[in-house]
Amino acid sequence: MSKIGAILSLLKNNKEFKKRIIHIEQLEAQTATYGTLKVRLSDRINNYLSKKKIRFYKHQCEVIAKAVKGRNVIVTTPTASGKTLAFNVPVCNKLIQDNKAKALYLYPTKALSNDQLKVVKEMEKAFGMRISPAIYDGDTPAGVRSKIRENSRIIISNPYELHQILPWHYKWESFLNQLQYVIIDEAHQYRGA
């Protein structure tokens, strides 16, 4: 019996829980659908992917191909389906090809921002890049803000901070002039006022 099956059995046999269960439905696992990437990536990225034996799912191949070609892409797939890899690969590919290129990642929460910073730092190391990723939000000390604007090639922030930055756009001129990608995670959570 699987772990999930064991948990379901435990719940069904528990006096308190079984009277609250209305319906249980088990769906069969689906086989992963892998794709073939139809765009050329940097040798550094290809070597890393080969070394780690990473295969892209079909939806990741579609996202990467469109993003590498400069298309706007929205990815709506479940949690743990590979969205992070699907957007980080084209961003890192561009940053490898163009030493001045920049990217802005927007997240709704600090936890997601911190998670992404770890991922980007791992990719920076794995791909042998110098991108100096950093979080720029309301908690960023004033003394490091200009350093981040000048040196970071990937800045991780949130929509609120972006609104705070816009009146000071002249301080961001260098970053904004080289901006190639804007990643908006959890886009379904945002709405205008």
LUMDOTI-441293 format. One record per residue: residue number from 0; residue in one letter; chain; x, y, z of N, C-alpha, C, CB in turn. Coordinates in steps of 0.02 Angstrom, whole numbers, plus 50000, padded with zeros to 5 digits. Glycine has a CB too. Example, Ala and Ser with C-alpha at 12.3 -4.5 7.8 and 13.67 -1.06 7.14 Angstrom:
2
0/A/A/50660/49716/50390/50615/49775/50390/50660/49835/50390/50565/49776/50452
1/S/A/50642/49888/50354/50684/49947/50357/50645/50002/50394/50704/49970/50286
END
This chain:
193
0/M/A/50043/49941/50000/50000/50000/50000/50045/50062/50000/49951/50000/50062
1/S/A/50026/50111/49960/50064/50173/49956/50055/50214/50020/50043/50215/49894
2/K/A/50098/50264/50029/50091/50308/50088/50024/50344/50088/50148/50360/50089
3/I/A/50003/50366/50029/49939/50401/50024/49882/50352/50040/49929/50432/49954
4/G/A/49888/50291/50014/49837/50241/50028/49832/50226/50103/49852/50177/49990
5/A/A/49890/50223/50136/49892/50211/50208/49859/50268/50246/49964/50201/50232
6/I/A/49871/50330/50225/49841/50388/50257/49765/50387/50247/49871/50454/50230
7/L/A/49743/50372/50186/49671/50368/50172/49638/50315/50215/49658/50353/50097
8/S/A/49671/50258/50221/49644/50203/50261/49639/50224/50334/49689/50141/50255
9/L/A/49689/50258/50359/49689/50283/50427/49630/50331/50439/49756/50318/50444
10/L/A/49620/50377/50392/49565/50425/50398/49497/50390/50394/49570/50478/50343
11/K/A/49490/50342/50348/49426/50307/50340/49408/50265/50401/49428/50261/50278
12/N/A/49459/50243/50438/49447/50200/50496/49447/50239/50562/49500/50146/50499
13/N/A/49458/50303/50560/49458/50345/50620/49387/50368/50633/49506/50406/50612
14/K/A/49363/50358/50696/49293/50374/50713/49276/50447/50699/49281/50360/50787
15/E/A/49321/50493/50715/49307/50564/50705/49307/50585/50632/49357/50606/50743
16/F/A/49354/50558/50594/49361/50579/50524/49311/50545/50478/49430/50565/50500
17/K/A/49297/50480/50489/49256/50444/50440/49185/50471/50433/49252/50371/50458
18/K/A/49159/50501/50486/49092/50530/50481/49092/50597/50443/49062/50540/50550
19/R/A/49151/50625/50433/49156/50689/50397/49175/50679/50323/49208/50733/50430
20/I/A/49193/50618/50306/49213/50604/50237/49150/50598/50194/49256/50539/50232
21/I/A/49147/50638/50142/49089/50637/50097/49104/50594/50036/49070/50708/50077
22/H/A/49164/50602/50009/49182/50567/49948/49257/50559/49943/49155/50605/49885
23/I/A/49279/50502/49921/49350/50490/49908/49356/50466/49836/49382/50438/49958
24/E/A/49400/50497/49800/49413/50477/49731/49488/50473/49720/49380/50526/49680
25/Q/A/49510/50416/49695/49581/50407/49680/49591/50409/49605/49607/50341/49711
26/L/A/49637/50451/49584/49653/50457/49513/49719/50422/49499/49657/50532/49491
27/E/A/49723/50389/49444/49784/50355/49425/49838/50405/49408/49772/50308/49365
28/A/A/49899/50387/49424/49956/50430/49407/49963/50435/49332/50022/50403/49439
29/Q/A/49983/50492/49309/49994/50501/49237/50068/50495/49221/49966/50570/49214
30/T/A/50082/50466/49165/50151/50460/49142/50174/50529/49118/50158/50407/49087
31/A/A/50235/50546/49137/50263/50610/49115/50269/50613/49039/50332/50622/49148
32/T/A/50254/50671/49011/50261/50681/48939/50322/50726/48929/50197/50712/48908
33/Y/A/50375/50695/48904/50437/50733/48891/50436/50762/48821/50499/50688/48901
34/G/A/50473/50816/48813/50476/50849/48748/50547/50853/48723/50445/50918/48751
35/T/A/50554/50879/48663/50620/50891/48634/50628/50966/48624/50628/50853/48566
36/L/A/50682/50992/48650/50695/51064/48645/50714/51081/48574/50750/51085/48694
37/K/A/50682/51131/48545/50693/51149/48475/50730/51215/48467/50627/51153/48438
38/V/A/50764/51236/48521/50806/51295/48517/50875/51277/48546/50775/51356/48557
39/R/A/50924/51314/48523/50992/51301/48546/51005/51341/48610/51044/51321/48492
40/L/A/51032/51306/48660/51051/51338/48723/51127/51341/48727/51022/51299/48783
41/S/A/51151/51382/48772/51223/51389/48782/51254/51321/48801/51238/51442/48836
42/D/A/51317/51312/48783/51351/51249/48800/51353/51239/48875/51422/51250/48771
43/R/A/51362/51293/48913/51363/51287/48986/51299/51257/49013/51376/51356/49019
44/I/A/51243/51280/48986/51179/51254/49009/51170/51183/48986/51121/51299/48983
45/N/A/51185/51169/48922/51179/51101/48897/51222/51051/48936/51198/51098/48823
46/N/A/51283/51071/48952/51327/51027/48991/51299/51013/49060/51397/51058/48998
47/Y/A/51272/51064/49092/51242/51056/49158/51181/51009/49154/51220/51125/49186
48/L/A/51138/51020/49105/51079/50978/49097/51097/50906/49085/51035/51004/49040
49/S/A/51149/50895/49044/51172/50826/49030/51200/50794/49093/51224/50826/48974
50/K/A/51242/50832/49128/51274/50806/49188/51222/50787/49241/51322/50858/49217
51/K/A/51170/50827/49247/51117/50814/49297/51063/50767/49270/51086/50880/49318
52/K/A/51069/50748/49206/51020/50704/49173/50949/50734/49177/51020/50634/49205
53/I/A/50946/50798/49164/50881/50833/49166/50848/50828/49097/50890/50908/49186
54/R/A/50787/50804/49098/50746/50801/49037/50689/50850/49047/50719/50728/49023
55/F/A/50673/50886/48994/50619/50935/48998/50552/50902/48982/50632/50993/48950
56/Y/A/50502/50923/49019/50433/50903/49002/50413/50942/48940/50384/50916/49062
57/K/A/50361/50918/48908/50338/50950/48846/50322/51024/48857/50275/50914/48819
58/H/A/50287/51040/48911/50268/51110/48924/50330/51153/48937/50220/51116/48983
59/Q/A/50381/51125/48967/50443/51163/48979/50478/51178/48913/50491/51123/49025
60/C/A/50478/51130/48867/50508/51141/48801/50473/51198/48765/50505/51077/48758
61/E/A/50407/51199/48768/50369/51252/48735/50384/51320/48766/50293/51238/48740
62/V/A/50386/51324/48832/50400/51387/48867/50470/51411/48850/50393/51378/48943
63/I/A/50519/51367/48855/50589/51386/48843/50598/51410/48771/50636/51327/48856
64/A/A/50570/51373/48724/50577/51392/48653/50548/51462/48640/50543/51341/48607
65/K/A/50488/51474/48666/50457/51539/48655/50494/51595/48690/50384/51538/48679
66/A/A/50516/51583/48752/50552/51635/48789/50619/51651/48758/50561/51613/48862
67/V/A/50654/51600/48734/50719/51611/48702/50710/51653/48639/50753/51544/48684
68/K/A/50653/51644/48605/50640/51683/48544/50611/51752/48559/50591/51644/48500
69/G/A/50607/51770/48623/50584/51837/48642/50509/51845/48646/50609/51885/48593
70/R/A/50472/51789/48647/50399/51793/48652/50377/51802/48724/50367/51729/48622
71/N/A/50320/51832/48734/50290/51836/48800/50255/51770/48815/50239/51896/48806
72/V/A/50265/51744/48875/50238/51678/48892/50206/51681/48961/50295/51625/48891
73/I/A/50149/51648/48967/50117/51636/49032/50115/51561/49042/50045/51669/49036
74/V/A/50138/51538/49099/50139/51467/49115/50091/51455/49172/50211/51442/49133
75/T/A/50041/51412/49161/49994/51395/49214/49994/51319/49220/49923/51422/49199
76/T/A/50033/51295/49266/50037/51223/49279/50038/51214/49355/50100/51190/49246
77/P/A/50023/51153/49378/50021/51142/49451/50089/51152/49485/49997/51071/49465
78/T/A/50086/51156/49551/50146/51161/49591/50191/51101/49576/50128/51163/49667
79/A/A/50256/51112/49577/50307/51061/49566/50305/51031/49495/50298/51005/49617
80/S/A/50284/51071/49447/50280/51047/49377/50338/51072/49335/50215/51067/49346
81/G/A/50384/51109/49365/50443/51131/49328/50441/51201/49301/50455/51085/49273
82/K/A/50397/51244/49327/50393/51313/49303/50459/51350/49315/50335/51350/49337
83/T/A/50488/51341/49374/50549/51377/49391/50605/51363/49341/50572/51359/49462
84/L/A/50615/51300/49325/50666/51282/49276/50648/51310/49207/50675/51205/49272
85/A/A/50583/51308/49191/50561/51332/49125/50575/51406/49114/50487/51318/49117
86/F/A/50573/51446/49166/50589/51517/49155/50661/51534/49171/50543/51561/49197
87/N/A/50693/51496/49215/50763/51511/49231/50811/51492/49174/50783/51475/49294
88/V/A/50795/51440/49138/50840/51419/49083/50846/51473/49030/50815/51354/49051
89/P/A/50790/51500/49002/50798/51553/48952/50830/51617/48980/50731/51570/48922
90/V/A/50815/51633/49043/50846/51693/49073/50921/51683/49078/50816/51707/49144
91/C/A/50943/51627/49106/51015/51615/49113/51048/51609/49045/51028/51551/49153
92/N/A/51014/51580/48997/51042/51575/48929/51056/51645/48901/50993/51537/48883
93/K/A/51008/51690/48910/51017/51759/48886/51074/51794/48923/50952/51799/48894
94/L/A/51078/51784/48989/51130/51816/49029/51199/51790/49010/51117/51805/49103
95/I/A/51203/51727/48989/51267/51700/48965/51286/51731/48898/51263/51623/48959
96/Q/A/51237/51738/48854/51249/51765/48787/51265/51840/48788/51189/51752/48742
97/D/A/51233/51876/48834/51239/51949/48836/51260/51970/48907/51172/51983/48815
98/N/A/51322/51991/48914/51349/52008/48981/51315/52068/49013/51422/52022/48975
99/K/A/51276/52106/48975/51242/52164/49004/51168/52151/49018/51248/52223/48956
100/A/A/51141/52096/48994/51070/52081/49002/51051/52075/49076/51052/52016/48965
101/K/A/50990/52095/49091/50964/52094/49159/50894/52062/49159/50961/52166/49190
102/A/A/50873/52040/49219/50806/52012/49228/50778/52035/49295/50808/51934/49224
103/L/A/50713/52044/49296/50677/52064/49356/50626/52009/49372/50642/52134/49348
104/Y/A/50630/51982/49433/50584/51930/49455/50539/51961/49509/50622/51867/49483
105/L/A/50474/51954/49501/50426/51981/49550/50388/51924/49583/50377/52030/49516
106/Y/A/50388/51925/49649/50354/51874/49689/50308/51908/49740/50405/51828/49726
107/P/A/50252/51876/49757/50206/51908/49804/50226/51902/49877/50138/51878/49795
108/T/A/50272/51856/49893/50291/51846/49963/50366/51843/49972/50259/51782/49991
109/K/A/50389/51858/50032/50460/51854/50049/50485/51782/50044/50473/51883/50119
110/A/A/50443/51735/50066/50464/51665/50065/50479/51643/49993/50409/51620/50095
111/L/A/50436/51660/49946/50449/51642/49876/50510/51678/49849/50388/51658/49833
112/S/A/50519/51740/49868/50578/51778/49846/50642/51745/49872/50575/51851/49871
113/N/A/50642/51726/49935/50701/51694/49965/50715/51626/49933/50691/51685/50040
114/D/A/50661/51587/49919/50670/51523/49885/50702/51533/49817/50602/51487/49878
115/Q/A/50677/51582/49780/50703/51594/49712/50775/51619/49714/50659/51644/49676
116/L/A/50792/51659/49764/50861/51682/49770/50908/51622/49777/50868/51730/49830
117/K/A/50889/51573/49817/50930/51513/49825/50938/51477/49759/50899/51465/49877
118/V/A/50883/51469/49722/50885/51434/49658/50930/51471/49609/50814/51428/49628
119/V/A/50923/51537/49605/50963/51576/49557/51037/51573/49576/50939/51649/49556
120/K/A/51053/51575/49641/51123/51570/49662/51152/51502/49643/51129/51582/49737
121/E/A/51112/51449/49649/51135/51382/49629/51148/51380/49554/51083/51329/49648
122/M/A/51104/51410/49515/51113/51411/49442/51174/51453/49424/51050/51437/49407
123/E/A/51183/51509/49458/51241/51552/49446/51305/51511/49453/51241/51612/49494
124/K/A/51308/51472/49506/51368/51431/49519/51373/51374/49468/51365/51401/49590
125/A/A/51317/51340/49456/51318/51283/49410/51337/51303/49339/51249/51250/49409
126/F/A/51315/51362/49317/51328/51384/49248/51392/51426/49243/51270/51425/49222
127/G/A/51427/51435/49300/51489/51474/49299/51478/51546/49278/51539/51442/49253
128/M/A/51425/51576/49305/51406/51645/49287/51421/51692/49345/51332/51649/49267
129/R/A/51424/51755/49330/51427/51807/49383/51367/51853/49372/51496/51847/49381
130/I/A/51314/51840/49409/51254/51880/49400/51234/51917/49464/51196/51836/49378
131/S/A/51265/51902/49519/51253/51937/49583/51179/51947/49597/51287/52005/49582
132/P/A/51139/51893/49599/51068/51901/49611/51056/51929/49681/51031/51833/49604
133/A/A/51003/51968/49688/50989/51999/49753/50915/52015/49759/51030/52063/49763
134/I/A/50893/52016/49821/50824/52037/49836/50825/52112/49849/50794/51998/49897
135/Y/A/50778/52147/49818/50771/52220/49827/50699/52232/49847/50790/52260/49760
136/D/A/50689/52242/49912/50621/52255/49936/50624/52305/49993/50587/52190/49958
137/G/A/50569/52313/50028/50566/52362/50082/50616/52350/50138/50498/52363/50111
138/D/A/50641/52288/50145/50689/52272/50197/50762/52278/50174/50677/52202/50221
139/T/A/50772/52295/50111/50840/52303/50086/50871/52366/50116/50842/52306/50008
140/P/A/50928/52359/50151/50959/52418/50182/50977/52471/50130/51022/52397/50220
141/A/A/50968/52533/50148/50982/52589/50103/51054/52587/50078/50969/52656/50138
142/G/A/51100/52565/50120/51170/52564/50102/51189/52515/50047/51210/52548/50161
143/V/A/51146/52466/50033/51163/52417/49980/51119/52424/49918/51156/52346/50007
144/R/A/51070/52467/49921/51023/52475/49864/51058/52495/49799/50970/52526/49882
145/S/A/51101/52544/49802/51135/52566/49740/51181/52511/49714/51175/52631/49752
146/K/A/51213/52474/49759/51256/52419/49738/51215/52366/49700/51292/52387/49800
147/I/A/51156/52350/49726/51113/52301/49694/51092/52327/49625/51050/52286/49737
148/R/A/51070/52390/49622/51049/52419/49557/51105/52416/49506/51025/52491/49567
149/E/A/51166/52429/49527/51223/52433/49481/51252/52364/49463/51277/52475/49511
150/N/A/51251/52316/49510/51287/52254/49499/51245/52192/49487/51329/52241/49557
151/S/A/51183/52191/49511/51143/52131/49505/51113/52124/49435/51087/52130/49557
152/R/A/51120/52066/49407/51091/52053/49341/51023/52021/49346/51138/52009/49299
153/I/A/51008/51992/49404/50940/51969/49420/50921/52001/49486/50936/51890/49423
154/I/A/50869/52041/49484/50843/52072/49545/50775/52041/49560/50838/52150/49538
155/I/A/50768/52020/49622/50706/51988/49645/50670/52037/49690/50721/51920/49682
156/S/A/50607/52050/49675/50569/52100/49713/50496/52080/49716/50577/52170/49681
157/N/A/50453/52129/49728/50381/52117/49732/50345/52176/49699/50358/52107/49806
158/P/A/50282/52167/49682/50246/52221/49648/50242/52286/49688/50176/52199/49632
159/Y/A/50236/52281/49753/50234/52341/49794/50298/52381/49787/50221/52323/49868
160/E/A/50355/52347/49792/50419/52381/49787/50428/52410/49717/50477/52333/49803
161/L/A/50403/52376/49666/50408/52402/49598/50373/52470/49594/50376/52352/49548
162/H/A/50315/52476/49626/50280/52541/49627/50320/52594/49664/50211/52533/49660
163/Q/A/50358/52574/49714/50400/52622/49750/50460/52644/49708/50425/52591/49816
164/I/A/50483/52599/49665/50542/52612/49623/50526/52659/49565/50570/52546/49595
165/L/A/50467/52652/49536/50450/52689/49475/50461/52765/49478/50379/52675/49457
166/P/A/50443/52799/49533/50457/52871/49535/50532/52887/49534/50426/52902/49597
167/W/A/50573/52838/49550/50646/52847/49552/50678/52812/49492/50675/52818/49618
168/H/A/50642/52807/49437/50665/52769/49379/50733/52793/49354/50615/52775/49323
169/Y/A/50749/52856/49362/50814/52881/49338/50872/52847/49374/50818/52957/49348
170/K/A/50861/52823/49436/50913/52786/49472/50920/52715/49444/50897/52783/49547
171/W/A/50869/52693/49409/50866/52625/49382/50881/52624/49307/50798/52595/49395
172/E/A/50900/52680/49279/50907/52685/49206/50951/52630/49176/50936/52753/49188
173/S/A/51009/52619/49205/51055/52568/49178/51023/52499/49180/51121/52567/49219
174/F/A/50992/52482/49236/50959/52416/49242/50902/52410/49193/50933/52406/49314
175/L/A/50859/52460/49190/50800/52457/49147/50818/52456/49073/50754/52516/49161
176/N/A/50871/52491/49054/50893/52491/48984/50918/52423/48960/50948/52542/48973
177/Q/A/50941/52382/49007/50967/52316/48989/50918/52260/49008/51033/52304/49024
178/L/A/50859/52278/49031/50810/52229/49053/50784/52187/48995/50750/52263/49089
179/Q/A/50794/52122/48999/50774/52076/48946/50714/52033/48966/50832/52031/48927
180/Y/A/50708/52017/49030/50654/51973/49054/50623/52002/49117/50680/51902/49067
181/V/A/50557/51998/49120/50520/52012/49181/50480/51949/49196/50472/52076/49174
182/I/A/50493/51919/49254/50460/51858/49275/50411/51877/49330/50511/51803/49300
183/I/A/50347/51861/49321/50296/51876/49371/50269/51810/49395/50239/51922/49342
184/D/A/50289/51790/49455/50266/51727/49483/50199/51737/49518/50319/51698/49532
185/E/A/50159/51684/49518/50093/51687/49550/50051/51744/49523/50102/51694/49626
186/A/A/50052/51754/49458/50017/51810/49426/49942/51811/49441/50028/51808/49351
187/H/A/49914/51753/49455/49842/51750/49470/49824/51786/49535/49820/51677/49474
188/Q/A/49874/51802/49576/49860/51836/49640/49854/51912/49633/49914/51819/49689
189/Y/A/49874/51938/49576/49876/52011/49568/49814/52036/49533/49939/52032/49530
190/R/A/49792/52095/49553/49738/52128/49517/49744/52203/49529/49668/52102/49540
191/G/A/49722/52241/49481/49727/52314/49487/49676/52341/49536/49716/52346/49419
192/A/A/49687/52403/49557/49641/52433/49605/49597/52484/49569/49679/52467/49664
END
